Amino acid sequence: MGRLAIRRVAYNGQKYYFESPYLNDGIIVLEGENGQGKSTFMNLIYYGLGGKVSGFNKRDKEAENKHNEIYYDVDNYVELEVTINDKNYELTRSIGDSSIYIVDSEKKVIETCVYRNKSNGDTTVFSDWILEVLGVDVFDIVQGTKKFKLNMTDLMRLIYHDQATEVDKIYKIPDNENFLSDSLEIRKAIFEVLLGEIYNDYYSVLGKYKIKLKEYEKKEAVMDSYNEFLAEILNEELGNVAHIKTIINENEEMLTKVTIERDIARSEESNASEILKEIDFERRKLNQLQGNMEELIHARSSVEQSTEKILYLIDGSEKELYEIEKIRFVNKKLKLFTPNTCPYCLREVIRDKDKCICGCEIDEEQYEKFFYTDQEYLEILKVKKKAIQSLSGLLNKKNKRLQMILNELEEYNHKINGVRSFIQDLAKDITSDYNSAYVKKIDDRICEINSNIIEYRKAEELAQKRENIAVEVTKLRNQIDGLKIKVDSYLSSAREDMLVKKKIFSEIYLDLMENADKNCYAAYVGDDYMPHINMNSYRERSASVPKRLMFFLTMLIMSLKNNVNYPRFLMIDTPNKEGIDKINLIKNLEQLSKAYELRSDPSTLFQIILTTGTGTYPESFKKYVFLTLEDDNLLLKIKTK
């Protein structure tokens, strides 16, 4: 990542204005009493960088904690002069507007939009612009059905140490707080992108993989739905396109031959002896069809009888199941039936083992089999239900078989009627000079072939669509397989890199915590990238101040020692919270000077903007103070007419 530094902060409206002096590199301090405008200064910077400040939102009439001087001002805007990678830019954002206008070093004006969902194709998203200038790839984060891009304001959660966030939460509260934006996965992604050299590539490829995987799953679902659709409209399995084209060609060749045969038949005179032979052939054909139809009628009768028997068995089993359920219920509620109950008076009887109530010798197991526990009743019910399910499955098979027989009977009936009609037409041609019956049959055959060709062309279209979907599914599967390999490769390298980074981070963090908190003896960052102090033992609330502050400082120091994405820029807004005393707070703030000491190269530049109470900082920081707000010297000044 490149380097970011704020050089000048300005606010202008019809009623109020403010303009800061030039802001240097290193540690710079704005001191002032409560209510003088320290947090306002930080909010102006954050707002100018595309962040959301609820007190500035003029469109929210019900907004709490309105910043009255800004909320009710007119024609007001924030202007920042920033340095990114040694290039100067001017950023201007009107209060209540989602546009940020950028003037680069060549005086070129770029219009950007803060909110991605309000940006059209012609307007650049501000976050995309600044991340690109800083050298961070803009990639998609996919969680479940949600897809969004990691924005600059997400990364600012570990760059802007604000005052509103509870100190034990570490990360700044997201601008749009919900279970997704503040999920563990998102927080880990922010940490990994800021400090991991390879994680940026990993998340970029991971986002592409998840998007492509969703495309694949969606297309695969389309394929499954299409196959179900084909199964419903077709009586048999649909062949592939090549096979269907072969059948179409065969039918077209057959159509040509039959058409020629019809032309020949039209030109020939009828022959009585040939017609009689044809009639005899058709009668034999008729007999064969009728014989087949009788076999089908017999099969239909057999299946119908079987179906009736199955229905009878299902009905009996369901009644038996109902009776058993009633018996179980009564026995469970009233405890009527036990091996030691008199069947006449229903009183409890003291019975000797292997003796009946009447005193006769019995087999205990044989005796008890007429009495069941609740668990045994459940097992009996389970067996009965399974039997009913088996019978229902068999019934479905019989119904399908019956439907097939009925369809075949209808087809045979149609063929028989056709043969009978043809025999009648042939009989008429015996006394005629024209083969009308034969020509009519050929015409019917031509119609049938044409109809088949039309059906096969429809089938070809359906098969082509199926194959197109299959090609897309295969293509997407190959793409996700390739991306998965890349994801695994990047993840393996990124984990190795992050393992080293976590070790270095924990060492720096421990050193800072031991200097900032006299009671700290153990500090490290866990797998969730959250700080763990003194093996997670109970600490007083004020101990959370150094815990959070040193975490942010460690992030900055990591960027001064390694080539990572953290922008060597840190904002710290009045860390005087949770009842921490002034002495300990100053001791905490002293650790900020470690940024000078621990950087790998003395020429490496950084910027820490600190706002704090008047005099609430180490004596050595006096030279870093660029502005003091006290008495009537407020941050926002009233314009004089």
ChimeraX attribute file (.defattr): number of C-alpha atoms within 10 A of each C-alpha:
attribute: neighborCount
match mode: 1-to-1
recipient: residues
	/A:1	22
	/A:2	18
	/A:3	21
	/A:4	23
	/A:5	25
	/A:6	21
	/A:7	19
	/A:8	18
	/A:9	22
	/A:10	20
	/A:11	24
	/A:12	22
	/A:13	20
	/A:14	11
	/A:15	18
	/A:16	18
	/A:17	19
	/A:18	17
	/A:19	16
	/A:20	15
	/A:21	11
	/A:22	12
	/A:23	20
	/A:24	17
	/A:25	16
	/A:26	19
	/A:27	20
	/A:28	20
	/A:29	21
	/A:30	21
	/A:31	25
	/A:32	24
	/A:33	17
	/A:34	14
	/A:35	12
	/A:36	20
	/A:37	20
	/A:38	24
	/A:39	20
	/A:40	18
	/A:41	21
	/A:42	23
	/A:43	20
	/A:44	22
	/A:45	21
	/A:46	17
	/A:47	22
	/A:48	24
	/A:49	24
	/A:50	24
	/A:51	20
	/A:52	19
	/A:53	17
	/A:54	17
	/A:55	17
	/A:56	22
	/A:57	18
	/A:58	18
	/A:59	10
	/A:60	13
	/A:61	8
	/A:62	9
	/A:63	13
	/A:64	9
	/A:65	9
	/A:66	18
	/A:67	17
	/A:68	10
	/A:69	16
	/A:70	23
	/A:71	18
	/A:72	14
	/A:73	17
	/A:74	14
	/A:75	12
	/A:76	19
	/A:77	21
	/A:78	23
	/A:79	24
	/A:80	24
	/A:81	21
	/A:82	20
	/A:83	16
	/A:84	16
	/A:85	15
	/A:86	11
	/A:87	13
	/A:88	16
	/A:89	20
	/A:90	19
	/A:91	21
	/A:92	21
	/A:93	25
	/A:94	19
	/A:95	25
	/A:96	17
	/A:97	13
	/A:98	17
	/A:99	22
	/A:100	24
	/A:101	17
	/A:102	22
	/A:103	17
	/A:104	14
	/A:105	11
	/A:106	9
	/A:107	10
	/A:108	9
	/A:109	13
	/A:110	15
	/A:111	16
	/A:112	23
	/A:113	23
	/A:114	23
	/A:115	14
	/A:116	18
	/A:117	8
	/A:118	12
	/A:119	16
	/A:120	10
	/A:121	7
	/A:122	8
	/A:123	14
	/A:124	18
	/A:125	23
	/A:126	26
	/A:127	24
	/A:128	22
	/A:129	18
	/A:130	17
	/A:131	19
	/A:132	14
	/A:133	17
	/A:134	18
	/A:135	15
	/A:136	20
	/A:137	17
	/A:138	18
	/A:139	20
	/A:140	20
	/A:141	21
	/A:142	19
	/A:143	14
	/A:144	9
	/A:145	7
	/A:146	8
	/A:147	13
	/A:148	13
	/A:149	16
	/A:150	22
	/A:151	21
	/A:152	20
	/A:153	20
	/A:154	23
	/A:155	23
	/A:156	23
	/A:157	20
	/A:158	24
	/A:159	24
	/A:160	20
	/A:161	26
	/A:162	22
	/A:163	16
	/A:164	10
	/A:165	13
	/A:166	16
	/A:167	23
	/A:168	14
	/A:169	11
	/A:170	21
	/A:171	26
	/A:172	22
	/A:173	17
	/A:174	17
	/A:175	15
	/A:176	10
	/A:177	10
	/A:178	10
	/A:179	8
	/A:180	13
	/A:181	17
	/A:182	17
	/A:183	13
	/A:184	13
	/A:185	13
	/A:186	17
	/A:187	19
	/A:188	15
	/A:189	21
	/A:190	24
	/A:191	21
	/A:192	23
	/A:193	23
	/A:194	25
	/A:195	26
	/A:196	27
	/A:197	20
	/A:198	20
	/A:199	24
	/A:200	24
	/A:201	20
	/A:202	24
	/A:203	24
	/A:204	17
	/A:205	21
	/A:206	24
	/A:207	22
	/A:208	20
	/A:209	23
	/A:210	20
	/A:211	18
	/A:212	17
	/A:213	19
	/A:214	17
	/A:215	17
	/A:216	21
	/A:217	15
	/A:218	13
	/A:219	18
	/A:220	19
	/A:221	13
	/A:222	16
	/A:223	20
	/A:224	12
	/A:225	12
	/A:226	16
	/A:227	14
	/A:228	11
	/A:229	11
	/A:230	18
	/A:231	13
	/A:232	10
	/A:233	8
	/A:234	10
	/A:235	8
	/A:236	9
	/A:237	9
	/A:238	17
	/A:239	13
	/A:240	15
	/A:241	20
	/A:242	12
	/A:243	11
	/A:244	20
	/A:245	17
	/A:246	11
	/A:247	16
	/A:248	20
	/A:249	12
	/A:250	13
	/A:251	17
	/A:252	16
	/A:253	12
	/A:254	14
	/A:255	19
	/A:256	13
	/A:257	12
	/A:258	17
	/A:259	16
	/A:260	12
	/A:261	13
	/A:262	19
	/A:263	12
	/A:264	11
	/A:265	17
	/A:266	15
	/A:267	10
	/A:268	11
	/A:269	12
	/A:270	20
	/A:271	15
	/A:272	17
	/A:273	10
	/A:274	11
	/A:275	20
	/A:276	16
	/A:277	11
	/A:278	17
	/A:279	20
	/A:280	13
	/A:281	12
	/A:282	17
	/A:283	15
	/A:284	12
	/A:285	14
	/A:286	19
	/A:287	12
	/A:288	13
	/A:289	17
	/A:290	16
	/A:291	12
	/A:292	15
	/A:293	20
	/A:294	13
	/A:295	13
	/A:296	17
	/A:297	15
	/A:298	12
	/A:299	15
	/A:300	19
	/A:301	13
	/A:302	12
	/A:303	17
	/A:304	16
	/A:305	12
	/A:306	15
	/A:307	19
	/A:308	12
	/A:309	13
	/A:310	18
	/A:311	15
	/A:312	12
	/A:313	16
	/A:314	19
	/A:315	13
	/A:316	13
	/A:317	17
	/A:318	16
	/A:319	12
	/A:320	14
	/A:321	19
	/A:322	13
	/A:323	12
	/A:324	17
	/A:325	16
	/A:326	12
	/A:327	15
	/A:328	21
	/A:329	14
	/A:330	13
	/A:331	17
	/A:332	13
	/A:333	9
	/A:334	9
	/A:335	11
	/A:336	14
	/A:337	18
	/A:338	16
	/A:339	18
	/A:340	16
	/A:341	17
	/A:342	16
	/A:343	13
	/A:344	6
	/A:345	7
	/A:346	12
	/A:347	11
	/A:348	12
	/A:349	11
	/A:350	10
	/A:351	14
	/A:352	11
	/A:353	10
	/A:354	15
	/A:355	14
	/A:356	16
	/A:357	17
	/A:358	8
	/A:359	10
	/A:360	8
	/A:361	12
	/A:362	13
	/A:363	11
	/A:364	13
	/A:365	9
	/A:366	9
	/A:367	13
	/A:368	12
	/A:369	10
	/A:370	10
	/A:371	13
	/A:372	16
	/A:373	14
	/A:374	13
	/A:375	10
	/A:376	12
	/A:377	17
	/A:378	15
	/A:379	12
	/A:380	16
	/A:381	18
	/A:382	13
	/A:383	13
	/A:384	17
	/A:385	15
	/A:386	12
	/A:387	16
	/A:388	20
	/A:389	13
	/A:390	13
	/A:391	17
	/A:392	16
	/A:393	12
	/A:394	15
	/A:395	19
	/A:396	13
	/A:397	13
	/A:398	17
	/A:399	15
	/A:400	12
	/A:401	16
	/A:402	19
	/A:403	13
	/A:404	13
	/A:405	18
	/A:406	15
	/A:407	12
	/A:408	15
	/A:409	19
	/A:410	13
	/A:411	12
	/A:412	17
	/A:413	15
	/A:414	11
	/A:415	15
	/A:416	19
	/A:417	12
	/A:418	14
	/A:419	19
	/A:420	15
	/A:421	14
	/A:422	19
	/A:423	22
	/A:424	13
	/A:425	18
	/A:426	23
	/A:427	17
	/A:428	14
	/A:429	20
	/A:430	17
	/A:431	11
	/A:432	14
	/A:433	12
	/A:434	17
	/A:435	22
	/A:436	18
	/A:437	20
	/A:438	20
	/A:439	17
	/A:440	14
	/A:441	18
	/A:442	18
	/A:443	15
	/A:444	12
	/A:445	16
	/A:446	19
	/A:447	13
	/A:448	13
	/A:449	18
	/A:450	15
	/A:451	12
	/A:452	16
	/A:453	21
	/A:454	13
	/A:455	13
	/A:456	19
	/A:457	17
	/A:458	13
	/A:459	20
	/A:460	21
	/A:461	14
	/A:462	18
	/A:463	20
	/A:464	15
	/A:465	15
	/A:466	20
	/A:467	15
	/A:468	13
	/A:469	17
	/A:470	16
	/A:471	12
	/A:472	17
	/A:473	21
	/A:474	15
	/A:475	13
	/A:476	20
	/A:477	18
	/A:478	13
	/A:479	16
	/A:480	22
	/A:481	14
	/A:482	12
	/A:483	20
	/A:484	18
	/A:485	13
	/A:486	17
	/A:487	22
	/A:488	14
	/A:489	12
	/A:490	20
	/A:491	20
	/A:492	14
	/A:493	16
	/A:494	20
	/A:495	15
	/A:496	13
	/A:497	16
	/A:498	20
	/A:499	14
	/A:500	13
	/A:501	18
	/A:502	18
	/A:503	13
	/A:504	16
	/A:505	20
	/A:506	21
	/A:507	15
	/A:508	22
	/A:509	25
	/A:510	23
	/A:511	17
	/A:512	25
	/A:513	25
	/A:514	15
	/A:515	16
	/A:516	24
	/A:517	17
	/A:518	9
	/A:519	12
	/A:520	18
	/A:521	13
	/A:522	16
	/A:523	22
	/A:524	23
	/A:525	18
	/A:526	11
	/A:527	10
	/A:528	11
	/A:529	16
	/A:530	17
	/A:531	20
	/A:532	15
	/A:533	20
	/A:534	13
	/A:535	10
	/A:536	10
	/A:537	7
	/A:538	9
	/A:539	12
	/A:540	9
	/A:541	13
	/A:542	18
	/A:543	21
	/A:544	20
	/A:545	24
	/A:546	26
	/A:547	24
	/A:548	22
	/A:549	22
	/A:550	24
	/A:551	26
	/A:552	22
	/A:553	26
	/A:554	24
	/A:555	24
	/A:556	26
	/A:557	25
	/A:558	24
	/A:559	24
	/A:560	23
	/A:561	15
	/A:562	15
	/A:563	13
	/A:564	21
	/A:565	24
	/A:566	29
	/A:567	25
	/A:568	25
	/A:569	22
	/A:570	24
	/A:571	21
	/A:572	21
	/A:573	22
	/A:574	21
	/A:575	22
	/A:576	18
	/A:577	15
	/A:578	14
	/A:579	12
	/A:580	17
	/A:581	11
	/A:582	14
	/A:583	12
	/A:584	18
	/A:585	23
	/A:586	18
	/A:587	16
	/A:588	23
	/A:589	22
	/A:590	18
	/A:591	19
	/A:592	22
	/A:593	16
	/A:594	15
	/A:595	24
	/A:596	18
	/A:597	11
	/A:598	14
	/A:599	19
	/A:600	15
	/A:601	11
	/A:602	10
	/A:603	8
	/A:604	13
	/A:605	17
	/A:606	23
	/A:607	23
	/A:608	24
	/A:609	22
	/A:610	24
	/A:611	26
	/A:612	24
	/A:613	20
	/A:614	14
	/A:615	16
	/A:616	19
	/A:617	23
	/A:618	16
	/A:619	10
	/A:620	9
	/A:621	17
	/A:622	13
	/A:623	10
	/A:624	17
	/A:625	16
	/A:626	15
	/A:627	16
	/A:628	21
	/A:629	19
	/A:630	17
	/A:631	9
	/A:632	8
	/A:633	12
	/A:634	17
	/A:635	24
	/A:636	20
	/A:637	16
	/A:638	14
	/A:639	12
	/A:640	6
	/A:641	4
